[in-house]
Amino acid sequence: MKFFVDTADIDEIKDINDTGLLDGVTTNPSLILKSGRDIMEVTKEICDIVDGPVSAEVTAVDYDGMMREAQVLAKIADNICIKLPLTMDGLKACKALTSEGHKTNVTLCFSANQALLAAKAGATFISPFIGRIDDMSADGMELIGEIRTIYDNYDFGTEILAASIRTVNHVKEAALIGADVATVPPSTLKALVKHPLTDKGLDAFLADWAKTGQKIG
Ligand code: E4P
């Protein structure tokens, strides 16, 4: 499973990228607002740090406007992935941009039928929003499973990018179902390594090691 980080915070991206475990980044207009940065500047900086795909979202809602914005965003760097909303205009733009050789991420997916359309439009990634579905007392993970089945039935190459992840259990369940990618907030990504028995075990080993009086090297 690939890990993307869901943020436009440069310090967080650098920190996680330094681990060597980061495969890409997703941003959206709300995350750009949170960063307080200019979209072109901050996206360029992110692309300079991370080798993998960096999703940058269009804000136009009509096909022509999306295509115009996509050309501007695509010029930022080779690893830009154009993020488009799951609307008819978004799907049309996805089809056109994919045919031109751009990477695309169709976002705001809340149903299996929407994911089917995105795959038919040639999307590189489909982003089902798990947390926002859970927020409505439904089961976001069930949607990931449905999309996995449909994509496997027809050998669609579109990658399932589990988004709107809120917990470490979301990451585990998405991995068990077979999501190709999880885009995860920095704090949740860092929490994946935590286990109290790891900390306890390490403390015990270090205490015993000190008693040996030895050094390695
Ligand atoms: C995905 O690409 C989105 O940026 C993100 O995962 C949305 O998450 P949220 O529902 O926590 O805003």
py3Dmol code that shows the C-alpha trace and the ligand (Angstrom):
import py3Dmol

protein = """\
ATOM      1  CA  MET A   1       0.000   0.000   0.000  1.00  0.00           C
ATOM      2  CA  LYS A   2       1.253   3.464  -0.875  1.00  0.00           C
ATOM      3  CA  PHE A   3       1.153   6.280   1.682  1.00  0.00           C
ATOM      4  CA  PHE A   4       0.291   9.822   0.679  1.00  0.00           C
ATOM      5  CA  VAL A   5       0.156  12.626   3.215  1.00  0.00           C
ATOM      6  CA  ASP A   6      -2.953  14.820   3.162  1.00  0.00           C
ATOM      7  CA  THR A   7      -1.597  18.301   3.893  1.00  0.00           C
ATOM      8  CA  ALA A   8      -0.027  21.438   2.398  1.00  0.00           C
ATOM      9  CA  ASP A   9       2.161  22.004   5.472  1.00  0.00           C
ATOM     10  CA  ILE A  10       5.754  22.075   4.180  1.00  0.00           C
ATOM     11  CA  ASP A  11       7.397  21.239   7.525  1.00  0.00           C
ATOM     12  CA  GLU A  12       5.161  18.199   8.020  1.00  0.00           C
ATOM     13  CA  ILE A  13       5.802  17.024   4.446  1.00  0.00           C
ATOM     14  CA  LYS A  14       9.608  17.382   4.856  1.00  0.00           C
ATOM     15  CA  ASP A  15       9.519  15.557   8.158  1.00  0.00           C
ATOM     16  CA  ILE A  16       7.545  12.573   6.808  1.00  0.00           C
ATOM     17  CA  ASN A  17       9.409  12.514   3.474  1.00  0.00           C
ATOM     18  CA  ASP A  18      12.710  12.175   5.370  1.00  0.00           C
ATOM     19  CA  THR A  19      11.567   8.758   6.640  1.00  0.00           C
ATOM     20  CA  GLY A  20      11.592   7.421   3.069  1.00  0.00           C
ATOM     21  CA  LEU A  21       8.055   6.089   3.574  1.00  0.00           C
ATOM     22  CA  LEU A  22       6.179   8.772   1.642  1.00  0.00           C
ATOM     23  CA  ASP A  23       4.814   8.015  -1.835  1.00  0.00           C
ATOM     24  CA  GLY A  24       2.925  11.236  -2.600  1.00  0.00           C
ATOM     25  CA  VAL A  25       0.879  14.193  -1.331  1.00  0.00           C
ATOM     26  CA  THR A  26      -2.747  15.289  -1.642  1.00  0.00           C
ATOM     27  CA  THR A  27      -3.933  18.858  -1.198  1.00  0.00           C
ATOM     28  CA  ASN A  28      -7.320  20.519  -1.563  1.00  0.00           C
ATOM     29  CA  PRO A  29      -8.606  24.119  -1.337  1.00  0.00           C
ATOM     30  CA  SER A  30      -9.272  23.761   2.412  1.00  0.00           C
ATOM     31  CA  LEU A  31      -5.713  22.539   3.045  1.00  0.00           C
ATOM     32  CA  ILE A  32      -4.303  25.425   0.965  1.00  0.00           C
ATOM     33  CA  LEU A  33      -6.360  27.829   3.095  1.00  0.00           C
ATOM     34  CA  LYS A  34      -5.023  26.165   6.253  1.00  0.00           C
ATOM     35  CA  SER A  35      -1.421  26.553   5.009  1.00  0.00           C
ATOM     36  CA  GLY A  36      -1.908  30.298   4.512  1.00  0.00           C
ATOM     37  CA  ARG A  37       0.242  30.034   1.360  1.00  0.00           C
ATOM     38  CA  ASP A  38      -0.181  30.887  -2.324  1.00  0.00           C
ATOM     39  CA  ILE A  39      -1.304  27.720  -4.153  1.00  0.00           C
ATOM     40  CA  MET A  40       1.291  27.975  -6.930  1.00  0.00           C
ATOM     41  CA  GLU A  41       4.205  28.629  -4.542  1.00  0.00           C
ATOM     42  CA  VAL A  42       3.357  26.015  -1.950  1.00  0.00           C
ATOM     43  CA  THR A  43       2.531  23.346  -4.559  1.00  0.00           C
ATOM     44  CA  LYS A  44       5.866  23.957  -6.314  1.00  0.00           C
ATOM     45  CA  GLU A  45       7.693  23.586  -2.988  1.00  0.00           C
ATOM     46  CA  ILE A  46       5.868  20.316  -2.290  1.00  0.00           C
ATOM     47  CA  CYS A  47       6.743  18.978  -5.752  1.00  0.00           C
ATOM     48  CA  ASP A  48      10.409  19.832  -5.159  1.00  0.00           C
ATOM     49  CA  ILE A  49      10.407  17.812  -1.918  1.00  0.00           C
ATOM     50  CA  VAL A  50       8.409  14.721  -2.919  1.00  0.00           C
ATOM     51  CA  ASP A  51       9.138  12.495  -5.935  1.00  0.00           C
ATOM     52  CA  GLY A  52       5.674  10.896  -6.148  1.00  0.00           C
ATOM     53  CA  PRO A  53       2.379  12.376  -7.354  1.00  0.00           C
ATOM     54  CA  VAL A  54       1.253  15.657  -5.776  1.00  0.00           C
ATOM     55  CA  SER A  55      -2.489  16.257  -6.189  1.00  0.00           C
ATOM     56  CA  ALA A  56      -3.486  19.876  -6.842  1.00  0.00           C
ATOM     57  CA  GLU A  57      -7.204  20.581  -7.150  1.00  0.00           C
ATOM     58  CA  VAL A  58      -8.977  22.712  -9.760  1.00  0.00           C
ATOM     59  CA  THR A  59     -11.543  25.158  -8.422  1.00  0.00           C
ATOM     60  CA  ALA A  60     -13.532  25.826 -11.607  1.00  0.00           C
ATOM     61  CA  VAL A  61     -16.802  23.886 -11.841  1.00  0.00           C
ATOM     62  CA  ASP A  62     -17.238  23.981 -15.641  1.00  0.00           C
ATOM     63  CA  TYR A  63     -15.282  21.867 -18.142  1.00  0.00           C
ATOM     64  CA  ASP A  64     -13.531  24.768 -19.922  1.00  0.00           C
ATOM     65  CA  GLY A  65     -12.528  26.392 -16.656  1.00  0.00           C
ATOM     66  CA  MET A  66     -11.222  23.082 -15.276  1.00  0.00           C
ATOM     67  CA  MET A  67      -9.162  22.503 -18.421  1.00  0.00           C
ATOM     68  CA  ARG A  68      -7.718  26.030 -18.203  1.00  0.00           C
ATOM     69  CA  GLU A  69      -6.779  25.642 -14.536  1.00  0.00           C
ATOM     70  CA  ALA A  70      -5.414  22.135 -15.136  1.00  0.00           C
ATOM     71  CA  GLN A  71      -2.966  23.458 -17.766  1.00  0.00           C
ATOM     72  CA  VAL A  72      -1.718  26.063 -15.258  1.00  0.00           C
ATOM     73  CA  LEU A  73      -1.354  23.531 -12.433  1.00  0.00           C
ATOM     74  CA  ALA A  74       0.304  20.936 -14.695  1.00  0.00           C
ATOM     75  CA  LYS A  75       3.094  23.417 -15.520  1.00  0.00           C
ATOM     76  CA  ILE A  76       4.163  23.526 -11.849  1.00  0.00           C
ATOM     77  CA  ALA A  77       6.066  20.221 -12.082  1.00  0.00           C
ATOM     78  CA  ASP A  78       6.133  16.831 -13.805  1.00  0.00           C
ATOM     79  CA  ASN A  79       4.725  15.055 -10.737  1.00  0.00           C
ATOM     80  CA  ILE A  80       1.537  17.137 -10.544  1.00  0.00           C
ATOM     81  CA  CYS A  81      -1.664  15.087 -10.463  1.00  0.00           C
ATOM     82  CA  ILE A  82      -4.755  17.106 -11.411  1.00  0.00           C
ATOM     83  CA  LYS A  83      -7.529  16.716  -8.857  1.00  0.00           C
ATOM     84  CA  LEU A  84     -11.059  17.033 -10.241  1.00  0.00           C
ATOM     85  CA  PRO A  85     -14.476  16.880  -8.564  1.00  0.00           C
ATOM     86  CA  LEU A  86     -16.776  13.960  -9.242  1.00  0.00           C
ATOM     87  CA  THR A  87     -19.235  15.809 -11.504  1.00  0.00           C
ATOM     88  CA  MET A  88     -20.031  15.298 -15.198  1.00  0.00           C
ATOM     89  CA  ASP A  89     -17.747  18.222 -16.079  1.00  0.00           C
ATOM     90  CA  GLY A  90     -15.054  16.793 -13.808  1.00  0.00           C
ATOM     91  CA  LEU A  91     -15.304  13.384 -15.491  1.00  0.00           C
ATOM     92  CA  LYS A  92     -15.181  14.966 -18.945  1.00  0.00           C
ATOM     93  CA  ALA A  93     -12.070  16.916 -17.934  1.00  0.00           C
ATOM     94  CA  CYS A  94     -10.607  13.718 -16.449  1.00  0.00           C
ATOM     95  CA  LYS A  95     -11.066  11.872 -19.739  1.00  0.00           C
ATOM     96  CA  ALA A  96      -9.486  14.730 -21.727  1.00  0.00           C
ATOM     97  CA  LEU A  97      -6.557  15.252 -19.337  1.00  0.00           C
ATOM     98  CA  THR A  98      -5.851  11.517 -19.103  1.00  0.00           C
ATOM     99  CA  SER A  99      -5.792  11.330 -22.925  1.00  0.00           C
ATOM    100  CA  GLU A 100      -3.248  14.162 -22.900  1.00  0.00           C
ATOM    101  CA  GLY A 101      -1.046  12.070 -20.584  1.00  0.00           C
ATOM    102  CA  HIS A 102      -1.736  13.869 -17.285  1.00  0.00           C
ATOM    103  CA  LYS A 103      -2.181  12.070 -13.974  1.00  0.00           C
ATOM    104  CA  THR A 104      -5.677  12.635 -12.543  1.00  0.00           C
ATOM    105  CA  ASN A 105      -7.314  12.203  -9.138  1.00  0.00           C
ATOM    106  CA  VAL A 106     -11.120  12.255  -9.084  1.00  0.00           C
ATOM    107  CA  THR A 107     -12.165  13.476  -5.665  1.00  0.00           C
ATOM    108  CA  LEU A 108     -15.295  13.720  -3.491  1.00  0.00           C
ATOM    109  CA  CYS A 109     -16.369  10.154  -4.300  1.00  0.00           C
ATOM    110  CA  PHE A 110     -19.208   8.853  -2.118  1.00  0.00           C
ATOM    111  CA  SER A 111     -20.663   5.958  -4.142  1.00  0.00           C
ATOM    112  CA  ALA A 112     -19.546   2.878  -6.072  1.00  0.00           C
ATOM    113  CA  ASN A 113     -21.294   4.117  -9.216  1.00  0.00           C
ATOM    114  CA  GLN A 114     -19.330   7.373  -9.057  1.00  0.00           C
ATOM    115  CA  ALA A 115     -16.125   5.324  -8.772  1.00  0.00           C
ATOM    116  CA  LEU A 116     -17.174   3.228 -11.780  1.00  0.00           C
ATOM    117  CA  LEU A 117     -17.611   6.390 -13.851  1.00  0.00           C
ATOM    118  CA  ALA A 118     -14.221   7.744 -12.751  1.00  0.00           C
ATOM    119  CA  ALA A 119     -12.530   4.504 -13.832  1.00  0.00           C
ATOM    120  CA  LYS A 120     -14.284   4.672 -17.208  1.00  0.00           C
ATOM    121  CA  ALA A 121     -13.013   8.268 -17.508  1.00  0.00           C
ATOM    122  CA  GLY A 122      -9.484   6.882 -17.093  1.00  0.00           C
ATOM    123  CA  ALA A 123      -8.734   8.422 -13.684  1.00  0.00           C
ATOM    124  CA  THR A 124      -5.310   7.592 -12.283  1.00  0.00           C
ATOM    125  CA  PHE A 125      -6.789   7.708  -8.750  1.00  0.00           C
ATOM    126  CA  ILE A 126     -10.303   7.652  -7.297  1.00  0.00           C
ATOM    127  CA  SER A 127     -10.682   9.257  -3.859  1.00  0.00           C
ATOM    128  CA  PRO A 128     -13.539   7.795  -1.778  1.00  0.00           C
ATOM    129  CA  PHE A 129     -13.990   9.868   1.416  1.00  0.00           C
ATOM    130  CA  ILE A 130     -14.212   7.341   4.253  1.00  0.00           C
ATOM    131  CA  GLY A 131     -14.414   9.712   7.242  1.00  0.00           C
ATOM    132  CA  ARG A 132     -17.123  11.924   5.789  1.00  0.00           C
ATOM    133  CA  ILE A 133     -19.292   8.840   5.133  1.00  0.00           C
ATOM    134  CA  ASP A 134     -18.692   7.591   8.703  1.00  0.00           C
ATOM    135  CA  ASP A 135     -19.700  11.069   9.935  1.00  0.00           C
ATOM    136  CA  MET A 136     -23.181  10.387   8.509  1.00  0.00           C
ATOM    137  CA  SER A 137     -23.479   7.140  10.507  1.00  0.00           C
ATOM    138  CA  ALA A 138     -22.823   5.068   7.361  1.00  0.00           C
ATOM    139  CA  ASP A 139     -19.821   2.807   6.657  1.00  0.00           C
ATOM    140  CA  GLY A 140     -17.095   4.425   4.567  1.00  0.00           C
ATOM    141  CA  MET A 141     -15.054   1.245   4.514  1.00  0.00           C
ATOM    142  CA  GLU A 142     -17.912  -0.656   2.866  1.00  0.00           C
ATOM    143  CA  LEU A 143     -17.548   1.718  -0.099  1.00  0.00           C
ATOM    144  CA  ILE A 144     -13.839   0.887  -0.403  1.00  0.00           C
ATOM    145  CA  GLY A 145     -14.764  -2.811  -0.559  1.00  0.00           C
ATOM    146  CA  GLU A 146     -17.411  -2.246  -3.225  1.00  0.00           C
ATOM    147  CA  ILE A 147     -15.015  -0.248  -5.392  1.00  0.00           C
ATOM    148  CA  ARG A 148     -12.294  -2.916  -4.980  1.00  0.00           C
ATOM    149  CA  THR A 149     -14.729  -5.583  -6.223  1.00  0.00           C
ATOM    150  CA  ILE A 150     -15.924  -3.530  -9.196  1.00  0.00           C
ATOM    151  CA  TYR A 151     -12.421  -2.522 -10.282  1.00  0.00           C
ATOM    152  CA  ASP A 152     -11.202  -6.120  -9.992  1.00  0.00           C
ATOM    153  CA  ASN A 153     -14.243  -7.416 -11.930  1.00  0.00           C
ATOM    154  CA  TYR A 154     -13.267  -5.325 -14.937  1.00  0.00           C
ATOM    155  CA  ASP A 155      -9.492  -4.977 -14.445  1.00  0.00           C
ATOM    156  CA  PHE A 156      -9.702  -1.190 -14.200  1.00  0.00           C
ATOM    157  CA  GLY A 157      -6.267   0.335 -13.697  1.00  0.00           C
ATOM    158  CA  THR A 158      -7.574   3.253 -11.594  1.00  0.00           C
ATOM    159  CA  GLU A 159      -5.991   3.149  -8.133  1.00  0.00           C
ATOM    160  CA  ILE A 160      -8.229   3.341  -5.055  1.00  0.00           C
ATOM    161  CA  LEU A 161      -6.951   6.210  -2.913  1.00  0.00           C
ATOM    162  CA  ALA A 162      -8.648   5.929   0.481  1.00  0.00           C
ATOM    163  CA  ALA A 163      -9.226   9.542   1.591  1.00  0.00           C
ATOM    164  CA  SER A 164     -10.774  11.444   4.481  1.00  0.00           C
ATOM    165  CA  ILE A 165      -8.951   9.084   6.819  1.00  0.00           C
ATOM    166  CA  ARG A 166      -9.403   9.959  10.478  1.00  0.00           C
ATOM    167  CA  THR A 167      -7.974   7.024  12.463  1.00  0.00           C
ATOM    168  CA  VAL A 168      -5.203   4.448  12.427  1.00  0.00           C
ATOM    169  CA  ASN A 169      -7.912   1.778  12.145  1.00  0.00           C
ATOM    170  CA  HIS A 170      -9.100   3.388   8.902  1.00  0.00           C
ATOM    171  CA  VAL A 171      -5.582   2.789   7.508  1.00  0.00           C
ATOM    172  CA  LYS A 172      -5.535  -0.856   8.650  1.00  0.00           C
ATOM    173  CA  GLU A 173      -9.011  -1.607   7.316  1.00  0.00           C
ATOM    174  CA  ALA A 174      -8.307   0.087   3.968  1.00  0.00           C
ATOM    175  CA  ALA A 175      -5.119  -2.017   3.675  1.00  0.00           C
ATOM    176  CA  LEU A 176      -7.007  -5.234   4.528  1.00  0.00           C
ATOM    177  CA  ILE A 177      -9.627  -4.512   1.869  1.00  0.00           C
ATOM    178  CA  GLY A 178      -6.938  -3.750  -0.701  1.00  0.00           C
ATOM    179  CA  ALA A 179      -7.005   0.016  -1.248  1.00  0.00           C
ATOM    180  CA  ASP A 180      -3.971   0.884  -3.372  1.00  0.00           C
ATOM    181  CA  VAL A 181      -3.174   4.111  -1.520  1.00  0.00           C
ATOM    182  CA  ALA A 182      -4.155   5.824   1.724  1.00  0.00           C
ATOM    183  CA  THR A 183      -3.873   9.580   2.033  1.00  0.00           C
ATOM    184  CA  VAL A 184      -3.441  10.288   5.695  1.00  0.00           C
ATOM    185  CA  PRO A 185      -3.174  13.437   7.861  1.00  0.00           C
ATOM    186  CA  PRO A 186       0.381  13.832   9.284  1.00  0.00           C
ATOM    187  CA  SER A 187      -0.641  13.130  12.897  1.00  0.00           C
ATOM    188  CA  THR A 188      -2.409   9.870  11.936  1.00  0.00           C
ATOM    189  CA  LEU A 189       0.520   8.795   9.758  1.00  0.00           C
ATOM    190  CA  LYS A 190       2.915   9.293  12.690  1.00  0.00           C
ATOM    191  CA  ALA A 191       0.520   7.472  15.050  1.00  0.00           C
ATOM    192  CA  LEU A 192       0.775   4.291  12.926  1.00  0.00           C
ATOM    193  CA  VAL A 193       4.161   3.464  14.500  1.00  0.00           C
ATOM    194  CA  LYS A 194       2.940   3.736  18.090  1.00  0.00           C
ATOM    195  CA  HIS A 195       2.379   0.722  20.351  1.00  0.00           C
ATOM    196  CA  PRO A 196       2.704   0.776  24.156  1.00  0.00           C
ATOM    197  CA  LEU A 197       4.299  -2.693  24.186  1.00  0.00           C
ATOM    198  CA  THR A 198       6.999  -1.464  21.789  1.00  0.00           C
ATOM    199  CA  ASP A 199       7.830   1.405  24.193  1.00  0.00           C
ATOM    200  CA  LYS A 200       7.706  -0.885  27.233  1.00  0.00           C
ATOM    201  CA  GLY A 201       9.830  -3.553  25.571  1.00  0.00           C
ATOM    202  CA  LEU A 202      12.412  -1.026  24.420  1.00  0.00           C
ATOM    203  CA  ASP A 203      12.673   0.472  27.924  1.00  0.00           C
ATOM    204  CA  ALA A 204      13.306  -3.012  29.365  1.00  0.00           C
ATOM    205  CA  PHE A 205      15.955  -3.856  26.757  1.00  0.00           C
ATOM    206  CA  LEU A 206      17.752  -0.549  27.361  1.00  0.00           C
ATOM    207  CA  ALA A 207      17.705  -1.043  31.132  1.00  0.00           C
ATOM    208  CA  ASP A 208      19.200  -4.555  30.809  1.00  0.00           C
ATOM    209  CA  TRP A 209      21.737  -3.333  28.262  1.00  0.00           C
ATOM    210  CA  ALA A 210      22.944  -0.631  30.668  1.00  0.00           C
ATOM    211  CA  LYS A 211      23.530  -3.334  33.275  1.00  0.00           C
ATOM    212  CA  THR A 212      25.865  -5.266  30.932  1.00  0.00           C
ATOM    213  CA  GLY A 213      28.236  -2.289  30.848  1.00  0.00           C
ATOM    214  CA  GLN A 214      28.905  -3.055  27.170  1.00  0.00           C
ATOM    215  CA  LYS A 215      29.015  -0.798  24.074  1.00  0.00           C
ATOM    216  CA  ILE A 216      28.574  -1.670  20.405  1.00  0.00           C
ATOM    217  CA  GLY A 217      31.494  -0.307  18.379  1.00  0.00           C
TER     218      GLY A 217
END
"""
ligand_1 = """\
12
E4P
C -8.390 13.879 -0.056
O -7.723 14.004 -1.053
C -8.912 14.990 0.744
O -7.973 16.041 0.663
C -9.064 14.662 2.205
O -8.708 13.324 2.490
C -10.357 15.094 2.801
O -10.370 14.766 4.156
P -11.373 15.425 5.206
O -12.714 14.790 5.054
O -10.766 15.120 6.543
O -11.404 16.909 4.897
"""
view = py3Dmol.view(width=600, height=400)
view.addModel(protein, "pdb")
view.setStyle({"model": 0}, {"cartoon": {"style": "trace"}})
view.addModel(ligand_1, "xyz")
view.setStyle({"model": 1}, {"stick": {}})
view.zoomTo()
view.show()
